Amino acid sequence: MRKDSRLSRMLHVLVHMHHQQHPATSEQIAQMLHTNPVVVRRTMASLKAQGYVSSGKGHGGGWTLCKPLTDISLLDIHKSLKEGSLFTIGLTDEHNQCPIEQAVNAAIDDVLQEAERLVLQRFGEVTLDQLASGFAGPASEQ
């Protein structure tokens, strides 16, 4: 099963952007993420729509942060990316008239909803400056 890594990838990009002295082009970001610039532009557009980044065209253009990292939480980025459910555990519905299946699905669904609520609550408590705190900038990159 394929994992959705857009959240961690965008957090990675935003922290790098914070430490850069110039805008980051879609091509530069794509190279960093080993993806296509079109994918970068599409993903960054959702962050732009929420006011976290802006883009400039032409020579010297690229993506820049619009807000300080202290004002952006993991939850903000998660919501901007319109991420689906955090968990990919599926419930069966092959025998939806069976009371045992209904009980199993209800129990699993309750646990998953509670876990997701707790994860999203914690996402709201972690700001991007906390992620960047151990990173001093380009000189410390490996």
N, C-alpha and C positions, 0 to 999 in steps of 0.2 A: 504494500500500500504506500502510495506516494505521500510525503509530508508537505504541508504548505509552509514554506519558510519565508514568506513575504515579510512577516513582522520582524523576524530577527535580521533579515537582510536590510530592511529599511532602517532599522535602529542602527545597524552597522554604518550605513551610508550617512545618516544624520550626524552621528558622532564624528565621522571623518570630516564632514562639511563644516562642522563647528571649528575644527582645528585648521582648516585651510584658509589661506589669505586671499583666495580668488574663487570665483564661481566654478563649480564642477560641471563639466559638460556631460551630456547623456552618454557619450562615448567613453569618457573616463570612468563613469560609474558602472557602465556595462562591463568594461574590462575588469574592474575590481570585483564584480559579482559573477563574472564568467557567463554573461547573458547577452542579449541583443539590446541595442539602444532603444528600439521601439518598445520593448518590455519596460525598460527604465522610464521612458516618457509616459507610458500609460500608468505605471504605478505612481510615479511622482505627481502626475496630474491629480490623483485623488488626495495627495497631501497638499497640493497647491489650492485645491478647492476649499480646504479647511483652513487655509491661511498659515500653514506651517513652513512652506517654502514658496519661493517665487522663481520665475525663470526670465532670463534675458536672452535676446536673439543677437546674432551677429558676432563680430570679432569681440572677444572678451566676455561673451555671454555665457550663460549656463545657469545652474541651479544654486540658489543661496537660501540660507535659513532666514525666516521672517520673525522668529521668536527666539528668545534665549532658551537654552536647554532646560533651565529651571522651570519654565512655563509649559513644558511638554511632558506628558506622562506616557507610559507604555499603553495605557488605556486609550489615550487620545489617538495614538498611531493605529492601534488595533481597530478602533472605530472608523478611522479615516480609510483604512484599507478594506472596510466592509467585510471583514473576516467572518466566516461562518462560525459554526460551533467549534469550540476548542477541542472537542473530543469526537473521534470518528467511530466510536463503538456504536454499532447498529442494533436496533431492536428487531426481533423477528415478528412478522405478521402473517406467517404462513397458516397459522391455526388460530386466527384472532377470535374465534368463538370459544376457545378452550380457556377455562378459568385459571388454569395453572400458567399458561402463557401470559394471560392478562396480569396475573400477580407478579410474575417474573419481570415483565416489561415495566410495570409500575414501579417496582423496587429499583430496577436499574435506572429508570428515568429520574426518579427522585434523587438518587445519589449523584447522577451526572449533573443535574440542575444545581444541586447544592455545591458541588465541586466547581462548576463553572462560575457560580456567583462569588465564591471565595477567591478564585483566580482573578476574576475581573476586578474585584475589590482591591486585591493586592497590586494589580497592574496600575490602578489609579493612585497608589501610594508611591510608586517608583517613577522618579523623573529622569530624563535623559542625562542631566548633569551628574546623577549618581553613577550612571553607566560610564560616563567620560572621566570620572574622577581618577581612575588609575592610568589614564592615557595622557601623556604630556604633550603629544603632538608629533609631527613628522619626524623629528630627530630620534624619537624612541621607537619608531616602527621597525619591524624586523623584516 
